[in-house]
Amino acid sequence: MNRLILGSLAFLLVAMTPAIAPAQTRVISRVNPPNPRVSDSFQATPFQLVFLAYRGHFRDQGIPSYDAFLSAYGQGRISEADIVSVGIEANRVSAGMMTNKRYLRAVKSYLDSLVAGRS
């Protein structure tokens, strides 16, 4: 009885393999977005933007990293608007985020959380 069940399961597995293989080999092509700067499908969230700044992805644009980043924000040398501006320059967010008060508040909130967590 066990051999019959095992044999049936093995047969089903082999029989279904060709049906599964084509689905695994499909290639998904992406259409290039019309705006090469920032696509509508990718906008860095406020958390991602702050995390990128903290990790030093914007050092070339004058934003310090790690502890120097936290110190600069805590002392008022950089602001949430600076982070968003650099994010726009680096093509991580669209230019519209600079005037989006909700986005700016969220960036400020994450920055404040980082500084508070440091204490």
C-alpha positions as CSV (number, residue, x, y, z in Angstrom):
1,M,0.0,0.0,0.0
2,N,2.8,2.4,0.9
3,R,4.6,1.6,-2.3
4,L,1.5,2.4,-4.3
5,I,1.1,5.8,-2.6
6,L,4.8,6.6,-3.0
7,G,4.7,5.5,-6.6
8,S,1.6,7.6,-7.3
9,L,3.1,10.7,-5.7
10,A,6.4,10.2,-7.7
11,F,4.4,9.8,-10.9
12,L,2.4,13.0,-10.2
13,L,5.6,14.9,-9.4
14,V,7.2,13.8,-12.7
15,A,4.0,14.4,-14.7
16,M,3.7,18.0,-13.4
17,T,7.3,19.0,-13.8
18,P,7.0,20.0,-17.5
19,A,3.9,22.1,-16.6
20,I,5.8,23.9,-13.8
21,A,9.1,24.5,-15.7
22,P,7.7,27.0,-18.3
23,A,6.3,29.2,-15.6
24,Q,9.6,29.4,-13.9
25,T,11.5,30.3,-17.1
26,R,9.3,33.3,-18.1
27,V,11.2,36.5,-18.5
28,I,9.4,39.7,-17.4
29,S,10.3,42.7,-19.4
30,R,10.1,46.1,-17.9
31,V,9.1,49.2,-19.8
32,N,11.3,52.2,-19.3
33,P,9.5,54.9,-17.5
34,P,8.9,58.1,-19.5
35,N,10.7,60.3,-16.9
36,P,14.3,59.0,-16.5
37,R,14.9,61.0,-13.3
38,V,12.4,59.3,-11.0
39,S,9.8,56.7,-12.0
40,D,6.3,56.8,-10.5
41,S,6.8,53.3,-9.3
42,F,9.8,54.1,-7.1
43,Q,9.8,56.9,-4.7
44,A,12.0,56.6,-1.6
45,T,9.8,56.6,1.4
46,P,10.7,59.1,4.2
47,F,12.2,56.2,6.2
48,Q,14.3,55.0,3.2
49,L,15.5,58.6,2.5
50,V,16.6,59.2,6.1
51,F,18.2,55.7,6.3
52,L,20.2,56.4,3.0
53,A,21.4,59.8,4.4
54,Y,22.3,58.2,7.7
55,R,24.3,55.4,6.0
56,G,26.3,58.0,4.0
57,H,24.8,57.7,0.6
58,F,24.7,61.5,0.3
59,R,28.2,62.3,1.5
60,D,29.2,63.6,-1.9
61,Q,26.4,66.1,-1.6
62,G,27.7,67.3,1.8
63,I,25.5,65.3,4.1
64,P,27.6,63.6,6.8
65,S,27.0,60.0,7.9
66,Y,26.4,58.0,11.1
67,D,27.2,60.0,14.3
68,A,28.3,63.1,12.4
69,F,24.9,63.0,10.6
70,L,23.0,62.8,14.0
71,S,25.2,65.6,15.4
72,A,24.6,67.8,12.4
73,Y,20.9,67.3,12.6
74,G,20.8,67.8,16.4
75,Q,22.7,71.0,16.1
76,G,20.6,72.3,13.2
77,R,23.3,72.2,10.6
78,I,21.1,70.1,8.4
79,S,17.3,69.9,8.2
80,E,14.6,67.7,6.7
81,A,14.5,70.0,3.8
82,D,18.2,69.5,3.2
83,I,17.7,65.7,3.2
84,V,14.8,65.9,0.7
85,S,16.7,68.4,-1.5
86,V,19.7,66.0,-1.7
87,G,17.3,63.1,-2.3
88,I,15.9,65.0,-5.3
89,E,19.4,65.7,-6.6
90,A,20.3,62.0,-6.2
91,N,17.1,61.0,-8.1
92,R,15.7,59.2,-5.1
93,V,12.5,61.3,-4.8
94,S,10.6,63.6,-7.2
95,A,10.9,67.4,-7.0
96,G,7.3,67.5,-5.8
97,M,8.3,66.0,-2.4
98,M,10.0,69.3,-1.6
99,T,6.6,71.0,-1.2
100,N,4.8,67.9,0.2
101,K,4.3,68.9,3.8
102,R,3.3,65.4,4.8
103,Y,6.5,63.9,3.3
104,L,8.7,66.6,5.0
105,R,7.0,66.0,8.4
106,A,7.6,62.2,8.0
107,V,11.3,62.8,7.2
108,K,11.5,65.1,10.3
109,S,9.8,62.5,12.4
110,Y,12.3,59.8,11.4
111,L,15.2,62.2,12.0
112,D,13.9,63.1,15.4
113,S,13.5,59.4,16.3
114,L,17.1,58.7,15.3
115,V,18.4,61.6,17.4
116,A,16.2,60.6,20.3
117,G,17.4,56.9,20.1
118,R,21.0,58.1,20.2
119,S,20.6,59.6,23.7
